[in-house]
């Protein structure tokens, strides 16, 4: 049914798998730190970075556009931190403000680019909703290098990120540079989001950050296993979504990947042992039956 002998499908599937792995690993920390909305803010904030990178360089090189997106997303994150620190505005409100302002600026810049004489060559609208089918080998290579560096950084700073996620106050008391670690972890999340904008787009990228991690959280209480499961779920979503979209005419790849990830989340919420709705229902019935037997005896 799926022709993995097709070169285009192999390229898209490989890129989607890399994106899923990177997003799953970094998204695990975002979910545990209750910063899921941060991924949405970063993805929307990255749009003006893509447009500005093109305007300044006239280049559609994936590395240039990704770096522009990462820089804008990082600046958006720093803006949120600055607003929260210097005012009485809470973090969720600050995230909404930064997300809407940056996204609005990005749309204005995209509109301006489309009016340029060479607008037909820009093709930057793909970053709005994603166009994974348009990925080339060089795009996948860029995603692989940046994604590998992000995952390697997580491995190197595993102990610090683990402590930061569960007990930042204790980490500070132990002498760890908590503020610096938070900036580093957020920067890695920015990289994970930036490399996925071309495939999934700014609108849906946050879903790919949150969904694999949320699904993995239902299956385990151990961070290491959760990160591995999230990476596996992300890769499975990417490859399956790419394969399904290639087999159905006019079916967009990015939304299909997100839908597959949503199905994995739904199945995890339903059937995961311990936390799944089915498992909890069975456990509740057993408890009720045991209570009745004890009451009758």
Secondary structure, DSSP 8 states (H G I E B T S, - for coil): ---TTSHHHHHHHHHHHHHHHHHHHHHHHHHHTT-HHHHHHHHHHTHHHHHHHHHHH----HHHHHHHHHHHHHHHHHHHHHHHHHSS--HHHHHHHHHHHHHHHHHHHHHHHHTSTTGGGT-TTHHHH--GGG--HHHHHHHHHHHHHHHHHHHHTHHHHHHHHH-HHHHHHTT--HHHHHHHHHHHHHHHHHTTHHHH-TTTHHHHHHHHHHHHHTT-S-HHHHHHHHHHHHHHHHHHHHHHHHHSTT--HHHHHHHHHHHHHHHHHHH-TTTSHHHHHHHHHHHHHHHHHHHH-
